[in-house]
Amino acid sequence: MASDHGHGSGPGPIDDAIFRPNQKPRQNHPTNSAGSSSTGSNSGGPDSPGPLDDEPTAVEMTLRPEELTAIEASTTWSVPAMTTTSPTINQPSPTLQPAKPPPRARRIFGLPLDRYLRDTKPLPLASDLQSAEDDMEARQARLVVDLVERVTSMAISVGASASEAVAMALRLAATFGITIHVDVTNTSVIVTQHRSMDDDPITSLRVVRGRTSDYQRLGRLQKLVDQICNGEVDLEDARSHLETLVAAPRLYRPWFVTLNMGLMGGGISWLFSGSIWDVLLAFFTTCLVDMAVQAMGRRHVTSFFTQAVGGAVPTVMALLVMILQWKANMSLPLSPSLVVAAGMISLLAGTSMVSAAQDAIDGYVVTSSGRFVDVFVQTGGIILGVMGVLWIGLKVGTPSYINPTVWVSGPIITQMLAAAIVSWSFGVSCHAGLRVLVTCAFLGAIGWGGYVLGAALGMSAPAASGVGAFLVGMAATAASRRWDFPQVGLVTCGVVTLMPGMMIYRGLYMILGSQLDQPSAAGGGTVLMQALLVGIAIAIGSSLGALTVRPLIVPLDHASRLATFRSWGMGATVPRERTSSRGIRKRWRSLKERKAAGTS
């Protein structure tokens, strides 16, 4: 039998060894000299059979035909190249690479850098990112979240800073044993409680609509929070107490507040060395300003146009006085510029500049941005009202000696007494109690004394105002704990006399006079910029003074201390090492134990 392949004839040595174990391996016959193939005959013809095909062996004769067929088929198998294939994807499997040795520590001049430079201490998990498993029932948790939200929104609406409102919320949540996240802006409050991975979170939002300065109500709200945290008022009674506080009448009647606003205007005129007639005219004009602002508020007019009307009222009064002196040829001992300055300061004192600066330093940038925008809008309304009336007066030919050139003079004791009267009067407009009013008067005197001291040392007006505001911030923060009164309220009352009302009026008059070719001094833009710097210095100085004394007024109980620190920590600088190494190891060990317990 001839093989189908042309490379060999018949079975080879391997086949003989496998299938003929009892026979000796047979040698191939030598080929002819003509180079005939191995399949040819031994004698010559190409068709002659070979000896292997004609002579069956004894083993072949004893095998059955089907076994012979299998043996012949085995002799024709071709063995391909050895490859390793994957049983699933029929692709060559990758060859195994030897394991890489561990990376060697980097060294320089023989020193191991990783040991000395690379930090191996794990950072502690931030409190806001820690998982909370609150076992409180859903209904009671909703009641707590609703109470926290109501308290926080009320605190923002009556003039509290963002840090004070957040501290109240965190204290209440810690008292009832839940973990919450609070997001406070100047227009809304969002409170969320993440219960667990199996329960849905409780999230609630409340819009803060009306915002006013009612520091007496804010003080009562702080006392209510203290009573709840001390266990004197339970959850159900807390809601009723809060509703009673919201519906409670104001401390003073509107007419009494208006009279005190007039007294504030008279005190400002006296502070700037005005005569008795100037004081009376400023008193009457400031009362008119407050009445106009309250009337616009009852008709729900926006704050911008309300402030514009308030700024126009004292300017109209000043123009009438000047026209009367000009037409009637009368020489009255009056300074119309003091009238305008008194009215503008009374309007500027109602803005939330101190609260905006406090929120910015505490890290509540969204809230501070909104409040700063509100301050600029209200100040822009005042400028619009003053400039509109001044433009009309200059167009009709009002004499140029309306240009304000008033300077502070007189004994320092008289100036501090006038400043105390101004702060007292503004405290009444914020509905402060009698004891707090005395504190406000004291703070006003301290603030003006700091301003005079800075001016005596050769400081500029912004720097001297910053010194006075710094002293007010320190004293107000220390007194807030003694009298249980909001710190921001005391600071606002103490820095009223430092408001740059006179500078703003002077700068506006200079700008309008130069545009209408009136004989006025140049540099109105410089004066307005200086007034802006004074406002910034007041905000920064009062906030810095409060931060200086703030560590001394931390609450004594542990829960209140933690809540206060968390509310202050929004604007804190993140240190490289948040806690000690011992605390880090302890937290890391507890975290690993919790993970191990969860996996087991």
Beta strands, then each sheet from edge to edge (+ up, - down):
strand 1: 107-108
strand 2: 111-112
strand 3: 181-184
strand 4: 188-193
strand 5: 202-207
sheet 1: 1+ 2-
sheet 2: 3+ 4- 5+
end
